[in-house]
Amino acid sequence: MIFWQHQLQLPAKSRGFHLITDDISTSLQQAPPVSVGLLHILIKHTSASLTLNENADPAVRRDFERYFQGLAPDTDRHSPFEHTYEGPDDLPAHFKSSLLGSSLMLPVTNGRLNLGTWQGVYLGEHRTRASGRILVLTLQGE
């Protein structure tokens, strides 16, 4: 049984949904080879998220942003919420992160992610001005 762990630093990205499958796959090439395994991916932030979804049509990512912005819009001075001192996008970013999740568990076969033809890993960036994000990749396999 092999365990491998790596921190992946992603550069700052604009608000929205961004495909990061290639970043993860490139990092996975540094891992010891496994024929079968699981890759756990954790984002170390509470205002961004990870999700697995359709990777072919960029409209999906734009529609995701529209949908989640409508579901949890930025707050204003009339907001009934208390956690507003970090900006109008902060609390809604926490809501979105909680709804979408902060981790994924993905199969690895012969050292590569074993995803469906149209599947990709998204970073959901929910802040207007975010810094880079850190992912922890943990591979378990043999």
Buried (B, 14 or more C-beta within 10 A) or exposed (E): EEEBEBEBEBEEBEBBBBBBBEBBBEBBEEBEEBEEBEBBBBBEBEBBBBBBBBBEEEEBBEEBBEEBBEEBEBBEEEBEEEEEEEBBBBBBBBBBBEEBBBEBEBEBEEBEBEBEEEBBBBBBBBBEEBEEBBBBBBBBBE
